Amino acid sequence: MEVYKYIADLFRYPTAESLKSILLVKEFLAEKDIVQSVKFEPFVEFQMDKSMTSLEEHYIKTFDVQATCHLDIGYIIFGDDSKRGRFLYHMKEEQEKIANNCGSDLADFLPNMLTLLSKTDNRELAEELSVSILLPALIKMSQKLESENSIFNIPLEILISLLEMDFNNSEYEAVKIGTKDKPDFLNHYVTGIDKSLFGRKQFKRKRDV
């Protein structure tokens, strides 16, 4: 699960450290999955060929000012609904357990959630978080980035593939994004929402490999 710590840096504001993480992800993919490794190359070239100023401007355009795509996972899933507040509460608790300093970002900021995955010893937490929350949110993000022909869709698609492989046999279900239902939060775990919000195995997709 350590690779998710480095993938997290790919979605942070660009720095010299994030460029190092790109090379670590490249090395990981070269050893583990040659198809994904080849797919990752254009993103590596883009990041290495641009000046830091250009990378910063591209990141801001994609994720910050008039963002093409948001990185706060709870917002993608729940929007401004009060359910997001309960989700953030759970996420903050879990981030504190692993002593992850979220800085000025929220606990559901994608890089912070990926850091949580890489550090937690709670396998059940990692599985529910990945299958029920992260995968449906990431797939929605990918659709948006693909429509904008964004270079960031490359690492996002690779992240989706890795999560699908890691939790291929999960019995957890994906949250249905955009539901009009208003169920109560029922359990103490990450999602904490009524089963009417779920659709079994919705993170499965048809993809060209």
C-alpha positions as CSV (number, residue, x, y, z in Angstrom):
1,M,0.0,0.0,0.0
2,E,3.0,2.3,0.2
3,V,2.7,3.3,-3.4
4,Y,-0.4,5.3,-2.6
5,K,1.7,7.6,-0.5
6,Y,3.7,8.5,-3.7
7,I,0.6,8.7,-5.9
8,A,-0.8,11.1,-3.4
9,D,2.0,13.5,-4.2
10,L,1.0,13.5,-7.9
11,F,-2.2,15.3,-6.9
12,R,-0.5,17.9,-4.6
13,Y,0.6,21.3,-5.6
14,P,3.8,20.7,-7.6
15,T,7.1,20.8,-5.7
16,A,10.5,19.2,-6.1
17,E,9.3,16.5,-3.8
18,S,6.3,15.7,-6.0
19,L,8.6,15.3,-9.0
20,K,10.6,12.7,-7.0
21,S,7.4,10.8,-6.2
22,I,6.6,10.7,-9.9
23,L,9.8,8.8,-10.5
24,L,9.1,6.4,-7.6
25,V,5.6,5.7,-9.1
26,K,7.3,5.1,-12.5
27,E,9.7,2.7,-10.9
28,F,6.9,0.8,-9.1
29,L,4.8,0.5,-12.3
30,A,7.8,-0.7,-14.3
31,E,8.2,-3.6,-11.8
32,K,4.6,-4.4,-11.3
33,D,2.6,-3.6,-14.4
34,I,4.2,-2.9,-17.7
35,V,0.9,-1.9,-19.3
36,Q,0.3,0.8,-16.7
37,S,4.0,1.8,-16.9
38,V,3.7,2.6,-20.6
39,K,0.5,4.4,-19.9
40,F,2.2,6.5,-17.3
41,E,5.0,7.7,-19.5
42,P,3.3,10.7,-21.1
43,F,2.5,12.1,-17.7
44,V,6.1,11.6,-16.6
45,E,7.3,13.4,-19.8
46,F,4.9,16.3,-19.3
47,Q,5.9,16.8,-15.7
48,M,9.7,16.6,-16.4
49,D,9.6,18.8,-19.5
50,K,7.7,21.8,-18.0
51,S,9.1,24.5,-15.8
52,M,7.9,24.6,-12.2
53,T,6.0,27.8,-13.0
54,S,4.2,26.0,-15.8
55,L,3.4,23.0,-13.6
56,E,2.0,25.3,-10.9
57,E,-0.2,27.2,-13.4
58,H,-1.5,23.9,-14.9
59,Y,-2.3,22.5,-11.4
60,I,-4.1,25.7,-10.4
61,K,-6.2,25.7,-13.6
62,T,-7.1,22.0,-13.1
63,F,-7.8,21.8,-9.4
64,D,-7.9,25.2,-7.8
65,V,-9.1,28.4,-9.5
66,Q,-12.3,27.7,-11.6
67,A,-11.3,24.1,-11.1
68,T,-11.9,21.5,-13.9
69,C,-12.0,18.9,-11.2
70,H,-12.3,19.0,-7.4
71,L,-10.0,17.0,-5.1
72,D,-12.2,16.9,-2.0
73,I,-13.7,13.5,-2.2
74,G,-16.5,14.1,0.3
75,Y,-17.7,17.0,-1.8
76,I,-17.7,14.9,-5.0
77,I,-19.8,12.2,-3.2
78,F,-22.1,14.3,-1.0
79,G,-21.9,17.9,-2.4
80,D,-23.0,20.4,0.2
81,D,-25.3,18.0,1.9
82,S,-24.9,17.6,5.7
83,K,-23.8,14.0,5.1
84,R,-20.4,15.4,4.0
85,G,-19.9,16.9,7.5
86,R,-20.3,13.5,9.1
87,F,-18.0,12.0,6.5
88,L,-15.3,14.7,7.3
89,Y,-15.7,14.0,11.0
90,H,-14.9,10.3,10.4
91,M,-12.0,11.2,8.1
92,K,-10.5,13.6,10.6
93,E,-10.6,10.9,13.3
94,E,-8.8,8.4,11.1
95,Q,-6.2,10.9,10.0
96,E,-5.4,11.7,13.6
97,K,-5.0,8.0,14.3
98,I,-2.1,7.8,11.8
99,A,-0.8,11.2,12.9
100,N,-1.2,12.6,9.4
101,N,-0.9,16.4,9.3
102,C,-3.5,17.5,6.7
103,G,-2.1,21.0,6.8
104,S,-4.4,23.6,5.3
105,D,-6.3,20.9,3.4
106,L,-9.4,19.0,4.6
107,A,-9.2,15.4,5.8
108,D,-11.1,14.3,2.6
109,F,-8.6,15.9,0.2
110,L,-7.5,13.2,-2.2
111,P,-3.8,13.2,-1.3
112,N,-4.7,13.1,2.4
113,M,-7.0,10.1,1.9
114,L,-4.3,8.3,-0.2
115,T,-1.8,9.0,2.6
116,L,-4.3,7.4,5.0
117,L,-4.5,4.3,2.8
118,S,-0.7,4.0,2.8
119,K,-0.3,4.3,6.5
120,T,-3.3,2.7,8.2
121,D,-3.0,-0.8,9.7
122,N,-6.8,-1.2,9.6
123,R,-7.3,-3.3,6.4
124,E,-11.1,-3.2,6.8
125,L,-11.0,0.6,6.9
126,A,-8.8,0.8,3.8
127,E,-11.1,-1.6,1.9
128,E,-14.4,0.2,2.8
129,L,-12.9,3.6,2.1
130,S,-11.5,2.5,-1.2
131,V,-14.5,0.6,-2.6
132,S,-17.4,2.5,-1.1
133,I,-16.0,6.1,-1.4
134,L,-12.8,6.5,-3.3
135,L,-13.5,4.4,-6.4
136,P,-16.9,5.9,-7.3
137,A,-15.5,9.4,-6.7
138,L,-12.4,8.8,-8.8
139,I,-14.4,7.4,-11.6
140,K,-16.6,10.5,-11.7
141,M,-13.4,12.7,-11.6
142,S,-11.9,10.7,-14.4
143,Q,-14.9,11.3,-16.6
144,K,-14.6,15.0,-16.1
145,L,-10.8,15.1,-16.7
146,E,-11.2,12.9,-19.8
147,S,-13.8,15.3,-21.2
148,E,-11.2,18.1,-20.7
149,N,-8.4,16.0,-22.2
150,S,-6.4,16.6,-19.0
151,I,-3.0,15.1,-18.5
152,F,-4.0,14.4,-14.9
153,N,-6.4,11.8,-16.1
154,I,-3.4,9.5,-16.7
155,P,-2.4,9.1,-13.0
156,L,-6.1,9.1,-12.0
157,E,-6.9,6.1,-14.3
158,I,-3.8,4.3,-13.0
159,L,-4.9,4.9,-9.4
160,I,-8.3,3.5,-10.2
161,S,-6.8,0.4,-11.8
162,L,-4.5,-0.2,-8.7
163,L,-7.4,0.2,-6.3
164,E,-9.6,-2.2,-8.4
165,M,-6.8,-4.8,-8.3
166,D,-6.1,-4.4,-4.6
167,F,-9.7,-4.8,-3.7
168,N,-11.0,-6.9,-6.5
169,N,-12.9,-9.4,-4.3
170,S,-14.4,-6.9,-1.9
171,E,-18.0,-7.3,-0.7
172,Y,-18.3,-3.6,0.0
173,E,-20.5,-1.6,-2.2
174,A,-20.0,1.7,-4.0
175,V,-21.9,4.8,-3.0
176,K,-24.4,6.1,-5.5
177,I,-23.3,9.6,-6.3
178,G,-26.1,12.2,-6.7
179,T,-28.8,10.2,-5.0
180,K,-31.8,12.2,-3.8
181,D,-32.3,10.0,-0.8
182,K,-31.7,11.5,2.6
183,P,-30.9,8.4,4.8
184,D,-29.5,8.7,8.3
185,F,-26.0,7.8,9.2
186,L,-26.2,4.4,10.7
187,N,-22.7,3.0,11.4
188,H,-19.6,4.3,13.0
189,Y,-17.4,3.5,10.1
190,V,-16.1,5.6,7.2
191,T,-19.2,5.8,5.0
192,G,-21.8,5.7,7.9
193,I,-24.8,5.8,5.5
194,D,-27.8,3.8,4.7
195,K,-27.5,0.9,2.3
196,S,-29.9,2.6,0.0
197,L,-27.0,4.8,-1.1
198,F,-25.0,1.8,-2.3
199,G,-24.9,-0.2,-5.5
200,R,-23.0,-3.4,-5.4
201,K,-19.7,-3.4,-7.3
202,Q,-20.5,-0.2,-9.1
203,F,-16.8,0.6,-9.3
204,K,-16.4,-2.1,-12.0
205,R,-16.0,-0.6,-15.4
206,K,-15.4,-1.7,-18.9
207,R,-12.1,-0.5,-20.0
208,D,-9.8,-1.0,-23.0
209,V,-6.5,-2.5,-21.8
